Amino acid sequence: GEVIDTSYSASSGYYVTVQASDRVKYYYCHLKDVYVEKGDKVKQYDIIATTGNTGYRSTGPHLHLSLYINGAVYDVRELFE
């Protein structure tokens, strides 16, 4: 996919958004270190960031991953079943 956004927000902390296809987008937040920039091409197994505890909505060190398909949010646990 392509990194379409990476920045910092007060609630999400450091975050990265990856557009995997016309329909699929991944949003990673509460990150500690970000290793990619907007416009970078990434593929499976590339290290794009490290987990962290940034942003006021974080409840401790973890990875928050959101999956969007056609703009609707999906439960990422379904990817691992």
mmCIF file of the N, C-alpha and C atoms, coordinates in Angstrom:
data_MODEL
# 
_entry.id   MODEL 
# 
loop_
_atom_site.group_PDB 
_atom_site.id 
_atom_site.type_symbol 
_atom_site.label_atom_id 
_atom_site.label_alt_id 
_atom_site.label_comp_id 
_atom_site.label_asym_id 
_atom_site.label_entity_id 
_atom_site.label_seq_id 
_atom_site.pdbx_PDB_ins_code 
_atom_site.Cartn_x 
_atom_site.Cartn_y 
_atom_site.Cartn_z 
_atom_site.occupancy 
_atom_site.B_iso_or_equiv 
_atom_site.pdbx_formal_charge 
_atom_site.auth_seq_id 
_atom_site.auth_comp_id 
_atom_site.auth_asym_id 
_atom_site.auth_atom_id 
_atom_site.pdbx_PDB_model_num 
ATOM 1   N N  . GLY A 1 1  ? 0.818   -1.187  0.000  1.00 0.00 ? 1  GLY A N  1 
ATOM 2   C CA . GLY A 1 1  ? 0.000   0.000   0.000  1.00 0.00 ? 1  GLY A CA 1 
ATOM 3   C C  . GLY A 1 1  ? 0.858   1.245   0.000  1.00 0.00 ? 1  GLY A C  1 
ATOM 4   N N  . GLU A 1 2  ? 0.195   2.365   0.171  1.00 0.00 ? 2  GLU A N  1 
ATOM 5   C CA . GLU A 1 2  ? 0.865   3.663   0.205  1.00 0.00 ? 2  GLU A CA 1 
ATOM 6   C C  . GLU A 1 2  ? 0.507   4.392   1.491  1.00 0.00 ? 2  GLU A C  1 
ATOM 7   N N  . VAL A 1 3  ? 1.516   4.961   2.134  1.00 0.00 ? 3  VAL A N  1 
ATOM 8   C CA . VAL A 1 3  ? 1.285   5.781   3.322  1.00 0.00 ? 3  VAL A CA 1 
ATOM 9   C C  . VAL A 1 3  ? 0.629   7.073   2.846  1.00 0.00 ? 3  VAL A C  1 
ATOM 10  N N  . ILE A 1 4  ? -0.605  7.316   3.297  1.00 0.00 ? 4  ILE A N  1 
ATOM 11  C CA . ILE A 1 4  ? -1.326  8.513   2.857  1.00 0.00 ? 4  ILE A CA 1 
ATOM 12  C C  . ILE A 1 4  ? -1.351  9.597   3.923  1.00 0.00 ? 4  ILE A C  1 
ATOM 13  N N  . ASP A 1 5  ? -0.975  9.222   5.168  1.00 0.00 ? 5  ASP A N  1 
ATOM 14  C CA . ASP A 1 5  ? -0.942  10.225  6.223  1.00 0.00 ? 5  ASP A CA 1 
ATOM 15  C C  . ASP A 1 5  ? -0.118  9.690   7.384  1.00 0.00 ? 5  ASP A C  1 
ATOM 16  N N  . THR A 1 6  ? 0.642   10.562  7.992  1.00 0.00 ? 6  THR A N  1 
ATOM 17  C CA . THR A 1 6  ? 1.345   10.263  9.231  1.00 0.00 ? 6  THR A CA 1 
ATOM 18  C C  . THR A 1 6  ? 1.553   11.575  9.954  1.00 0.00 ? 6  THR A C  1 
ATOM 19  N N  . SER A 1 7  ? 1.177   11.589  11.222 1.00 0.00 ? 7  SER A N  1 
ATOM 20  C CA . SER A 1 7  ? 1.252   12.831  11.975 1.00 0.00 ? 7  SER A CA 1 
ATOM 21  C C  . SER A 1 7  ? 1.034   12.531  13.455 1.00 0.00 ? 7  SER A C  1 
ATOM 22  N N  . TYR A 1 8  ? 0.600   13.555  14.187 1.00 0.00 ? 8  TYR A N  1 
ATOM 23  C CA . TYR A 1 8  ? 0.297   13.444  15.612 1.00 0.00 ? 8  TYR A CA 1 
ATOM 24  C C  . TYR A 1 8  ? -1.033  14.133  15.861 1.00 0.00 ? 8  TYR A C  1 
ATOM 25  N N  . SER A 1 9  ? -1.874  13.493  16.660 1.00 0.00 ? 9  SER A N  1 
ATOM 26  C CA . SER A 1 9  ? -3.094  14.162  17.121 1.00 0.00 ? 9  SER A CA 1 
ATOM 27  C C  . SER A 1 9  ? -3.177  13.978  18.630 1.00 0.00 ? 9  SER A C  1 
ATOM 28  N N  . ALA A 1 10 ? -3.827  14.885  19.295 1.00 0.00 ? 10 ALA A N  1 
ATOM 29  C CA . ALA A 1 10 ? -3.904  14.838  20.755 1.00 0.00 ? 10 ALA A CA 1 
ATOM 30  C C  . ALA A 1 10 ? -4.547  13.541  21.245 1.00 0.00 ? 10 ALA A C  1 
ATOM 31  N N  . SER A 1 11 ? -5.576  13.059  20.573 1.00 0.00 ? 11 SER A N  1 
ATOM 32  C CA . SER A 1 11 ? -6.272  11.855  21.039 1.00 0.00 ? 11 SER A CA 1 
ATOM 33  C C  . SER A 1 11 ? -5.606  10.564  20.574 1.00 0.00 ? 11 SER A C  1 
ATOM 34  N N  . SER A 1 12 ? -5.129  10.505  19.349 1.00 0.00 ? 12 SER A N  1 
ATOM 35  C CA . SER A 1 12 ? -4.562  9.273   18.788 1.00 0.00 ? 12 SER A CA 1 
ATOM 36  C C  . SER A 1 12 ? -3.054  9.175   18.943 1.00 0.00 ? 12 SER A C  1 
ATOM 37  N N  . GLY A 1 13 ? -2.414  10.260  19.317 1.00 0.00 ? 13 GLY A N  1 
ATOM 38  C CA . GLY A 1 13 ? -0.958  10.267  19.391 1.00 0.00 ? 13 GLY A CA 1 
ATOM 39  C C  . GLY A 1 13 ? -0.359  10.197  18.001 1.00 0.00 ? 13 GLY A C  1 
ATOM 40  N N  . TYR A 1 14 ? 0.828   9.613   17.889 1.00 0.00 ? 14 TYR A N  1 
ATOM 41  C CA . TYR A 1 14 ? 1.444   9.436   16.578 1.00 0.00 ? 14 TYR A CA 1 
ATOM 42  C C  . TYR A 1 14 ? 0.674   8.353   15.830 1.00 0.00 ? 14 TYR A C  1 
ATOM 43  N N  . TYR A 1 15 ? 0.414   8.592   14.551 1.00 0.00 ? 15 TYR A N  1 
ATOM 44  C CA . TYR A 1 15 ? -0.374  7.645   13.775 1.00 0.00 ? 15 TYR A CA 1 
ATOM 45  C C  . TYR A 1 15 ? 0.129   7.550   12.342 1.00 0.00 ? 15 TYR A C  1 
ATOM 46  N N  . VAL A 1 16 ? -0.251  6.445   11.681 1.00 0.00 ? 16 VAL A N  1 
ATOM 47  C CA . VAL A 1 16 ? 0.055   6.197   10.276 1.00 0.00 ? 16 VAL A CA 1 
ATOM 48  C C  . VAL A 1 16 ? -1.209  5.657   9.622  1.00 0.00 ? 16 VAL A C  1 
ATOM 49  N N  . THR A 1 17 ? -1.523  6.156   8.429  1.00 0.00 ? 17 THR A N  1 
ATOM 50  C CA . THR A 1 17 ? -2.633  5.626   7.643  1.00 0.00 ? 17 THR A CA 1 
ATOM 51  C C  . THR A 1 17 ? -2.069  5.071   6.340  1.00 0.00 ? 17 THR A C  1 
ATOM 52  N N  . VAL A 1 18 ? -2.408  3.813   6.048  1.00 0.00 ? 18 VAL A N  1 
ATOM 53  C CA . VAL A 1 18 ? -1.943  3.142   4.838  1.00 0.00 ? 18 VAL A CA 1 
ATOM 54  C C  . VAL A 1 18 ? -3.135  2.799   3.960  1.00 0.00 ? 18 VAL A C  1 
ATOM 55  N N  . GLN A 1 19 ? -3.090  3.235   2.718  1.00 0.00 ? 19 GLN A N  1 
ATOM 56  C CA . GLN A 1 19 ? -4.118  2.889   1.732  1.00 0.00 ? 19 GLN A CA 1 
ATOM 57  C C  . GLN A 1 19 ? -3.630  1.639   1.014  1.00 0.00 ? 19 GLN A C  1 
ATOM 58  N N  . ALA A 1 20 ? -4.275  0.501   1.260  1.00 0.00 ? 20 ALA A N  1 
ATOM 59  C CA . ALA A 1 20 ? -3.839  -0.769  0.689  1.00 0.00 ? 20 ALA A CA 1 
ATOM 60  C C  . ALA A 1 20 ? -4.411  -0.996  -0.711 1.00 0.00 ? 20 ALA A C  1 
ATOM 61  N N  . SER A 1 21 ? -5.597  -0.464  -0.961 1.00 0.00 ? 21 SER A N  1 
ATOM 62  C CA . SER A 1 21 ? -6.244  -0.573  -2.267 1.00 0.00 ? 21 SER A CA 1 
ATOM 63  C C  . SER A 1 21 ? -7.289  0.534   -2.350 1.00 0.00 ? 21 SER A C  1 
ATOM 64  N N  . ASP A 1 22 ? -8.027  0.561   -3.442 1.00 0.00 ? 22 ASP A N  1 
ATOM 65  C CA . ASP A 1 22 ? -9.087  1.573   -3.561 1.00 0.00 ? 22 ASP A CA 1 
ATOM 66  C C  . ASP A 1 22 ? -10.101 1.465   -2.442 1.00 0.00 ? 22 ASP A C  1 
ATOM 67  N N  . ARG A 1 23 ? -10.277 0.256   -1.928 1.00 0.00 ? 23 ARG A N  1 
ATOM 68  C CA . ARG A 1 23 ? -11.316 0.003   -0.927 1.00 0.00 ? 23 ARG A CA 1 
ATOM 69  C C  . ARG A 1 23 ? -10.799 -0.122  0.498  1.00 0.00 ? 23 ARG A C  1 
ATOM 70  N N  . VAL A 1 24 ? -9.519  -0.466  0.679  1.00 0.00 ? 24 VAL A N  1 
ATOM 71  C CA . VAL A 1 24 ? -9.014  -0.860  2.002  1.00 0.00 ? 24 VAL A CA 1 
ATOM 72  C C  . VAL A 1 24 ? -7.981  0.128   2.536  1.00 0.00 ? 24 VAL A C  1 
ATOM 73  N N  . LYS A 1 25 ? -8.202  0.519   3.810  1.00 0.00 ? 25 LYS A N  1 
ATOM 74  C CA . LYS A 1 25 ? -7.308  1.460   4.481  1.00 0.00 ? 25 LYS A CA 1 
ATOM 75  C C  . LYS A 1 25 ? -7.053  0.962   5.901  1.00 0.00 ? 25 LYS A C  1 
ATOM 76  N N  . TYR A 1 26 ? -5.802  1.095   6.350  1.00 0.00 ? 26 TYR A N  1 
ATOM 77  C CA . TYR A 1 26 ? -5.415  0.727   7.717  1.00 0.00 ? 26 TYR A CA 1 
ATOM 78  C C  . TYR A 1 26 ? -4.968  1.978   8.462  1.00 0.00 ? 26 TYR A C  1 
ATOM 79  N N  . TYR A 1 27 ? -5.376  2.079   9.724  1.00 0.00 ? 27 TYR A N  1 
ATOM 80  C CA . TYR A 1 27 ? -5.022  3.218   10.570 1.00 0.00 ? 27 TYR A CA 1 
ATOM 81  C C  . TYR A 1 27 ? -4.368  2.664   11.832 1.00 0.00 ? 27 TYR A C  1 
ATOM 82  N N  . TYR A 1 28 ? -3.097  3.013   12.054 1.00 0.00 ? 28 TYR A N  1 
ATOM 83  C CA . TYR A 1 28 ? -2.336  2.573   13.225 1.00 0.00 ? 28 TYR A CA 1 
ATOM 84  C C  . TYR A 1 28 ? -2.114  3.801   14.103 1.00 0.00 ? 28 TYR A C  1 
ATOM 85  N N  . CYS A 1 29 ? -2.427  3.709   15.408 1.00 0.00 ? 29 CYS A N  1 
ATOM 86  C CA . CYS A 1 29 ? -2.214  4.884   16.252 1.00 0.00 ? 29 CYS A CA 1 
ATOM 87  C C  . CYS A 1 29 ? -1.681  4.514   17.630 1.00 0.00 ? 29 CYS A C  1 
ATOM 88  N N  . HIS A 1 30 ? -1.384  5.533   18.428 1.00 0.00 ? 30 HIS A N  1 
ATOM 89  C CA . HIS A 1 30 ? -0.737  5.443   19.744 1.00 0.00 ? 30 HIS A CA 1 
ATOM 90  C C  . HIS A 1 30 ? 0.703   4.959   19.599 1.00 0.00 ? 30 HIS A C  1 
ATOM 91  N N  . LEU A 1 31 ? 1.322   5.283   18.467 1.00 0.00 ? 31 LEU A N  1 
ATOM 92  C CA . LEU A 1 31 ? 2.652   4.792   18.135 1.00 0.00 ? 31 LEU A CA 1 
ATOM 93  C C  . LEU A 1 31 ? 3.739   5.554   18.885 1.00 0.00 ? 31 LEU A C  1 
ATOM 94  N N  . LYS A 1 32 ? 4.877   4.910   19.061 1.00 0.00 ? 32 LYS A N  1 
ATOM 95  C CA . LYS A 1 32 ? 6.033   5.549   19.688 1.00 0.00 ? 32 LYS A CA 1 
ATOM 96  C C  . LYS A 1 32 ? 6.932   6.175   18.625 1.00 0.00 ? 32 LYS A C  1 
ATOM 97  N N  . ASP A 1 33 ? 7.464   5.355   17.728 1.00 0.00 ? 33 ASP A N  1 
ATOM 98  C CA . ASP A 1 33 ? 8.352   5.822   16.671 1.00 0.00 ? 33 ASP A CA 1 
ATOM 99  C C  . ASP A 1 33 ? 7.741   5.473   15.324 1.00 0.00 ? 33 ASP A C  1 
ATOM 100 N N  . VAL A 1 34 ? 7.758   6.423   14.401 1.00 0.00 ? 34 VAL A N  1 
ATOM 101 C CA . VAL A 1 34 ? 7.224   6.216   13.057 1.00 0.00 ? 34 VAL A CA 1 
ATOM 102 C C  . VAL A 1 34 ? 8.396   6.239   12.085 1.00 0.00 ? 34 VAL A C  1 
ATOM 103 N N  . TYR A 1 35 ? 8.485   5.208   11.231 1.00 0.00 ? 35 TYR A N  1 
ATOM 104 C CA . TYR A 1 35 ? 9.610   5.058   10.313 1.00 0.00 ? 35 TYR A CA 1 
ATOM 105 C C  . TYR A 1 35 ? 9.258   5.326   8.854  1.00 0.00 ? 35 TYR A C  1 
ATOM 106 N N  . VAL A 1 36 ? 8.037   5.753   8.576  1.00 0.00 ? 36 VAL A N  1 
ATOM 107 C CA . VAL A 1 36 ? 7.606   6.022   7.204  1.00 0.00 ? 36 VAL A CA 1 
ATOM 108 C C  . VAL A 1 36 ? 7.134   7.460   7.079  1.00 0.00 ? 36 VAL A C  1 
ATOM 109 N N  . GLU A 1 37 ? 7.023   7.903   5.838  1.00 0.00 ? 37 GLU A N  1 
ATOM 110 C CA . GLU A 1 37 ? 6.528   9.243   5.540  1.00 0.00 ? 37 GLU A CA 1 
ATOM 111 C C  . GLU A 1 37 ? 5.417   9.144   4.500  1.00 0.00 ? 37 GLU A C  1 
ATOM 112 N N  . LYS A 1 38 ? 4.618   10.180  4.433  1.00 0.00 ? 38 LYS A N  1 
ATOM 113 C CA . LYS A 1 38 ? 3.556   10.244  3.435  1.00 0.00 ? 38 LYS A CA 1 
ATOM 114 C C  . LYS A 1 38 ? 4.160   10.008  2.051  1.00 0.00 ? 38 LYS A C  1 
ATOM 115 N N  . GLY A 1 39 ? 3.509   9.127   1.275  1.00 0.00 ? 39 GLY A N  1 
ATOM 116 C CA . GLY A 1 39 ? 3.973   8.815   -0.072 1.00 0.00 ? 39 GLY A CA 1 
ATOM 117 C C  . GLY A 1 39 ? 4.819   7.561   -0.159 1.00 0.00 ? 39 GLY A C  1 
ATOM 118 N N  . ASP A 1 40 ? 5.323   7.062   0.985  1.00 0.00 ? 40 ASP A N  1 
ATOM 119 C CA . ASP A 1 40 ? 6.118   5.831   0.973  1.00 0.00 ? 40 ASP A CA 1 
ATOM 120 C C  . ASP A 1 40 ? 5.251   4.644   0.573  1.00 0.00 ? 40 ASP A C  1 
ATOM 121 N N  . LYS A 1 41 ? 5.840   3.720   -0.176 1.00 0.00 ? 41 LYS A N  1 
ATOM 122 C CA . LYS A 1 41 ? 5.185   2.454   -0.514 1.00 0.00 ? 41 LYS A CA 1 
ATOM 123 C C  . LYS A 1 41 ? 5.619   1.429   0.528  1.00 0.00 ? 41 LYS A C  1 
ATOM 124 N N  . VAL A 1 42 ? 4.663   0.675   1.062  1.00 0.00 ? 42 VAL A N  1 
ATOM 125 C CA . VAL A 1 42 ? 4.955   -0.343  2.069  1.00 0.00 ? 42 VAL A CA 1 
ATOM 126 C C  . VAL A 1 42 ? 4.294   -1.651  1.670  1.00 0.00 ? 42 VAL A C  1 
ATOM 127 N N  . LYS A 1 43 ? 4.867   -2.743  2.190  1.00 0.00 ? 43 LYS A N  1 
ATOM 128 C CA . LYS A 1 43 ? 4.303   -4.061  1.915  1.00 0.00 ? 43 LYS A CA 1 
ATOM 129 C C  . LYS A 1 43 ? 4.288   -4.868  3.204  1.00 0.00 ? 43 LYS A C  1 
ATOM 130 N N  . GLN A 1 44 ? 3.641   -6.010  3.141  1.00 0.00 ? 44 GLN A N  1 
ATOM 131 C CA . GLN A 1 44 ? 3.554   -6.884  4.306  1.00 0.00 ? 44 GLN A CA 1 
ATOM 132 C C  . GLN A 1 44 ? 4.952   -7.129  4.861  1.00 0.00 ? 44 GLN A C  1 
ATOM 133 N N  . TYR A 1 45 ? 5.074   -7.096  6.174  1.00 0.00 ? 45 TYR A N  1 
ATOM 134 C CA . TYR A 1 45 ? 6.287   -7.329  6.956  1.00 0.00 ? 45 TYR A CA 1 
ATOM 135 C C  . TYR A 1 45 ? 7.221   -6.119  7.029  1.00 0.00 ? 45 TYR A C  1 
ATOM 136 N N  . ASP A 1 46 ? 6.951   -5.041  6.302  1.00 0.00 ? 46 ASP A N  1 
ATOM 137 C CA . ASP A 1 46 ? 7.747   -3.823  6.484  1.00 0.00 ? 46 ASP A CA 1 
ATOM 138 C C  . ASP A 1 46 ? 7.479   -3.272  7.876  1.00 0.00 ? 46 ASP A C  1 
ATOM 139 N N  . ILE A 1 47 ? 8.510   -2.787  8.523  1.00 0.00 ? 47 ILE A N  1 
ATOM 140 C CA . ILE A 1 47 ? 8.336   -2.141  9.828  1.00 0.00 ? 47 ILE A CA 1 
ATOM 141 C C  . ILE A 1 47 ? 8.047   -0.675  9.568  1.00 0.00 ? 47 ILE A C  1 
ATOM 142 N N  . ILE A 1 48 ? 6.837   -0.258  9.943  1.00 0.00 ? 48 ILE A N  1 
ATOM 143 C CA . ILE A 1 48 ? 6.440   1.129   9.691  1.00 0.00 ? 48 ILE A CA 1 
ATOM 144 C C  . ILE A 1 48 ? 6.487   1.986   10.954 1.00 0.00 ? 48 ILE A C  1 
ATOM 145 N N  . ALA A 1 49 ? 6.425   1.336   12.136 1.00 0.00 ? 49 ALA A N  1 
ATOM 146 C CA . ALA A 1 49 ? 6.403   2.072   13.395 1.00 0.00 ? 49 ALA A CA 1 
ATOM 147 C C  . ALA A 1 49 ? 6.593   1.094   14.549 1.00 0.00 ? 49 ALA A C  1 
ATOM 148 N N  . THR A 1 50 ? 6.735   1.650   15.757 1.00 0.00 ? 50 THR A N  1 
ATOM 149 C CA . THR A 1 50 ? 6.758   0.830   16.965 1.00 0.00 ? 50 THR A CA 1 
ATOM 150 C C  . THR A 1 50 ? 5.553   1.194   17.821 1.00 0.00 ? 50 THR A C  1 
ATOM 151 N N  . THR A 1 51 ? 5.063   0.212   18.564 1.00 0.00 ? 51 THR A N  1 
ATOM 152 C CA . THR A 1 51 ? 3.917   0.460   19.434 1.00 0.00 ? 51 THR A CA 1 
ATOM 153 C C  . THR A 1 51 ? 4.295   1.436   20.526 1.00 0.00 ? 51 THR A C  1 
ATOM 154 N N  . GLY A 1 52 ? 3.308   2.108   21.054 1.00 0.00 ? 52 GLY A N  1 
ATOM 155 C CA . GLY A 1 52 ? 3.593   3.101   22.076 1.00 0.00 ? 52 GLY A CA 1 
ATOM 156 C C  . GLY A 1 52 ? 2.405   3.382   22.961 1.00 0.00 ? 52 GLY A C  1 
ATOM 157 N N  . ASN A 1 53 ? 2.448   4.553   23.555 1.00 0.00 ? 53 ASN A N  1 
ATOM 158 C CA . ASN A 1 53 ? 1.438   4.985   24.521 1.00 0.00 ? 53 ASN A CA 1 
ATOM 159 C C  . ASN A 1 53 ? 1.182   6.476   24.339 1.00 0.00 ? 53 ASN A C  1 
ATOM 160 N N  . THR A 1 54 ? 1.104   6.934   23.080 1.00 0.00 ? 54 THR A N  1 
ATOM 161 C CA . THR A 1 54 ? 0.932   8.358   22.820 1.00 0.00 ? 54 THR A CA 1 
ATOM 162 C C  . THR A 1 54 ? -0.539  8.693   22.615 1.00 0.00 ? 54 THR A C  1 
ATOM 163 N N  . GLY A 1 55 ? -0.882  9.925   22.902 1.00 0.00 ? 55 GLY A N  1 
ATOM 164 C CA . GLY A 1 55 ? -2.255  10.391  22.774 1.00 0.00 ? 55 GLY A CA 1 
ATOM 165 C C  . GLY A 1 55 ? -3.031  10.184  24.065 1.00 0.00 ? 55 GLY A C  1 
ATOM 166 N N  . TYR A 1 56 ? -3.913  11.126  24.375 1.00 0.00 ? 56 TYR A N  1 
ATOM 167 C CA . TYR A 1 56 ? -4.621  11.060  25.659 1.00 0.00 ? 56 TYR A CA 1 
ATOM 168 C C  . TYR A 1 56 ? -5.636  9.927   25.742 1.00 0.00 ? 56 TYR A C  1 
ATOM 169 N N  . ARG A 1 57 ? -6.012  9.318   24.605 1.00 0.00 ? 57 ARG A N  1 
ATOM 170 C CA . ARG A 1 57 ? -6.972  8.216   24.646 1.00 0.00 ? 57 ARG A CA 1 
ATOM 171 C C  . ARG A 1 57 ? -6.290  6.864   24.812 1.00 0.00 ? 57 ARG A C  1 
ATOM 172 N N  . SER A 1 58 ? -4.966  6.843   24.884 1.00 0.00 ? 58 SER A N  1 
ATOM 173 C CA . SER A 1 58 ? -4.249  5.587   25.068 1.00 0.00 ? 58 SER A CA 1 
ATOM 174 C C  . SER A 1 58 ? -4.392  5.119   26.510 1.00 0.00 ? 58 SER A C  1 
ATOM 175 N N  . THR A 1 59 ? -4.530  3.804   26.677 1.00 0.00 ? 59 THR A N  1 
ATOM 176 C CA . THR A 1 59 ? -4.706  3.231   28.013 1.00 0.00 ? 59 THR A CA 1 
ATOM 177 C C  . THR A 1 59 ? -3.464  2.489   28.491 1.00 0.00 ? 59 THR A C  1 
ATOM 178 N N  . GLY A 1 60 ? -2.380  2.625   27.743 1.00 0.00 ? 60 GLY A N  1 
ATOM 179 C CA . GLY A 1 60 ? -1.122  1.947   28.050 1.00 0.00 ? 60 GLY A CA 1 
ATOM 180 C C  . GLY A 1 60 ? -0.475  1.545   26.744 1.00 0.00 ? 60 GLY A C  1 
ATOM 181 N N  . PRO A 1 61 ? 0.754   1.071   26.781 1.00 0.00 ? 61 PRO A N  1 
ATOM 182 C CA . PRO A 1 61 ? 1.446   0.696   25.544 1.00 0.00 ? 61 PRO A CA 1 
ATOM 183 C C  . PRO A 1 61 ? 0.690   -0.407  24.803 1.00 0.00 ? 61 PRO A C  1 
ATOM 184 N N  . HIS A 1 62 ? 0.375   -0.147  23.559 1.00 0.00 ? 62 HIS A N  1 
ATOM 185 C CA . HIS A 1 62 ? -0.336  -1.110  22.723 1.00 0.00 ? 62 HIS A CA 1 
ATOM 186 C C  . HIS A 1 62 ? -0.374  -0.605  21.289 1.00 0.00 ? 62 HIS A C  1 
ATOM 187 N N  . LEU A 1 63 ? -0.823  -1.450  20.384 1.00 0.00 ? 63 LEU A N  1 
ATOM 188 C CA . LEU A 1 63 ? -1.073  -1.042  19.007 1.00 0.00 ? 63 LEU A CA 1 
ATOM 189 C C  . LEU A 1 63 ? -2.572  -0.948  18.800 1.00 0.00 ? 63 LEU A C  1 
ATOM 190 N N  . HIS A 1 64 ? -3.017  0.201   18.374 1.00 0.00 ? 64 HIS A N  1 
ATOM 191 C CA . HIS A 1 64 ? -4.417  0.382   17.998 1.00 0.00 ? 64 HIS A CA 1 
ATOM 192 C C  . HIS A 1 64 ? -4.456  0.324   16.477 1.00 0.00 ? 64 HIS A C  1 
ATOM 193 N N  . LEU A 1 65 ? -5.134  -0.673  15.930 1.00 0.00 ? 65 LEU A N  1 
ATOM 194 C CA . LEU A 1 65 ? -5.245  -0.859  14.485 1.00 0.00 ? 65 LEU A CA 1 
ATOM 195 C C  . LEU A 1 65 ? -6.704  -0.808  14.088 1.00 0.00 ? 65 LEU A C  1 
ATOM 196 N N  . SER A 1 66 ? -7.023  0.084   13.146 1.00 0.00 ? 66 SER A N  1 
ATOM 197 C CA . SER A 1 66 ? -8.381  0.155   12.604 1.00 0.00 ? 66 SER A CA 1 
ATOM 198 C C  . SER A 1 66 ? -8.330  -0.229  11.137 1.00 0.00 ? 66 SER A C  1 
ATOM 199 N N  . LEU A 1 67 ? -9.348  -0.940  10.693 1.00 0.00 ? 67 LEU A N  1 
ATOM 200 C CA . LEU A 1 67 ? -9.476  -1.384  9.310  1.00 0.00 ? 67 LEU A CA 1 
ATOM 201 C C  . LEU A 1 67 ? -10.722 -0.742  8.717  1.00 0.00 ? 67 LEU A C  1 
ATOM 202 N N  . TYR A 1 68 ? -10.556 -0.106  7.567  1.00 0.00 ? 68 TYR A N  1 
ATOM 203 C CA . TYR A 1 68 ? -11.680 0.511   6.866  1.00 0.00 ? 68 TYR A CA 1 
ATOM 204 C C  . TYR A 1 68 ? -11.817 -0.141  5.498  1.00 0.00 ? 68 TYR A C  1 
ATOM 205 N N  . ILE A 1 69 ? -13.010 -0.622  5.195  1.00 0.00 ? 69 ILE A N  1 
ATOM 206 C CA . ILE A 1 69 ? -13.303 -1.172  3.876  1.00 0.00 ? 69 ILE A CA 1 
ATOM 207 C C  . ILE A 1 69 ? -14.469 -0.382  3.308  1.00 0.00 ? 69 ILE A C  1 
ATOM 208 N N  . ASN A 1 70 ? -14.238 0.248   2.177  1.00 0.00 ? 70 ASN A N  1 
ATOM 209 C CA . ASN A 1 70 ? -15.240 1.134   1.559  1.00 0.00 ? 70 ASN A CA 1 
ATOM 210 C C  . ASN A 1 70 ? -15.725 2.185   2.550  1.00 0.00 ? 70 ASN A C  1 
ATOM 211 N N  . GLY A 1 71 ? -14.828 2.664   3.408  1.00 0.00 ? 71 GLY A N  1 
ATOM 212 C CA . GLY A 1 71 ? -15.151 3.722   4.352  1.00 0.00 ? 71 GLY A CA 1 
ATOM 213 C C  . GLY A 1 71 ? -15.790 3.264   5.647  1.00 0.00 ? 71 GLY A C  1 
ATOM 214 N N  . ALA A 1 72 ? -16.178 1.991   5.739  1.00 0.00 ? 72 ALA A N  1 
ATOM 215 C CA . ALA A 1 72 ? -16.801 1.467   6.963  1.00 0.00 ? 72 ALA A CA 1 
ATOM 216 C C  . ALA A 1 72 ? -15.741 0.791   7.825  1.00 0.00 ? 72 ALA A C  1 
ATOM 217 N N  . VAL A 1 73 ? -15.866 0.947   9.142  1.00 0.00 ? 73 VAL A N  1 
ATOM 218 C CA . VAL A 1 73 ? -14.911 0.349   10.071 1.00 0.00 ? 73 VAL A CA 1 
ATOM 219 C C  . VAL A 1 73 ? -15.248 -1.131  10.270 1.00 0.00 ? 73 VAL A C  1 
ATOM 220 N N  . TYR A 1 74 ? -14.210 -1.987  10.235 1.00 0.00 ? 74 TYR A N  1 
ATOM 221 C CA . TYR A 1 74 ? -14.366 -3.419  10.471 1.00 0.00 ? 74 TYR A CA 1 
ATOM 222 C C  . TYR A 1 74 ? -13.524 -3.843  11.663 1.00 0.00 ? 74 TYR A C  1 
ATOM 223 N N  . ASP A 1 75 ? -13.946 -4.892  12.325 1.00 0.00 ? 75 ASP A N  1 
ATOM 224 C CA . ASP A 1 75 ? -13.230 -5.449  13.468 1.00 0.00 ? 75 ASP A CA 1 
ATOM 225 C C  . ASP A 1 75 ? -11.999 -6.188  12.947 1.00 0.00 ? 75 ASP A C  1 
ATOM 226 N N  . VAL A 1 76 ? -10.804 -5.719  13.299 1.00 0.00 ? 76 VAL A N  1 
ATOM 227 C CA . VAL A 1 76 ? -9.569  -6.325  12.784 1.00 0.00 ? 76 VAL A CA 1 
ATOM 228 C C  . VAL A 1 76 ? -9.364  -7.744  13.312 1.00 0.00 ? 76 VAL A C  1 
ATOM 229 N N  . ARG A 1 77 ? -10.031 -8.112  14.377 1.00 0.00 ? 77 ARG A N  1 
ATOM 230 C CA . ARG A 1 77 ? -9.896  -9.481  14.881 1.00 0.00 ? 77 ARG A CA 1 
ATOM 231 C C  . ARG A 1 77 ? -10.333 -10.498 13.834 1.00 0.00 ? 77 ARG A C  1 
ATOM 232 N N  . GLU A 1 78 ? -11.238 -10.088 12.944 1.00 0.00 ? 78 GLU A N  1 
ATOM 233 C CA . GLU A 1 78 ? -11.691 -10.983 11.879 1.00 0.00 ? 78 GLU A CA 1 
ATOM 234 C C  . GLU A 1 78 ? -10.549 -11.359 10.926 1.00 0.00 ? 78 GLU A C  1 
ATOM 235 N N  . LEU A 1 79 ? -9.528  -10.514 10.839 1.00 0.00 ? 79 LEU A N  1 
ATOM 236 C CA . LEU A 1 79 ? -8.375  -10.812 9.985  1.00 0.00 ? 79 LEU A CA 1 
ATOM 237 C C  . LEU A 1 79 ? -7.572  -11.989 10.506 1.00 0.00 ? 79 LEU A C  1 
ATOM 238 N N  . PHE A 1 80 ? -7.629  -12.222 11.806 1.00 0.00 ? 80 PHE A N  1 
ATOM 239 C CA . PHE A 1 80 ? -6.784  -13.216 12.441 1.00 0.00 ? 80 PHE A CA 1 
ATOM 240 C C  . PHE A 1 80 ? -7.517  -14.505 12.764 1.00 0.00 ? 80 PHE A C  1 
ATOM 241 N N  . GLU A 1 81 ? -8.761  -14.607 12.374 1.00 0.00 ? 81 GLU A N  1 
ATOM 242 C CA . GLU A 1 81 ? -9.538  -15.825 12.640 1.00 0.00 ? 81 GLU A CA 1 
ATOM 243 C C  . GLU A 1 81 ? -9.338  -16.854 11.552 1.00 0.00 ? 81 GLU A C  1 
# 
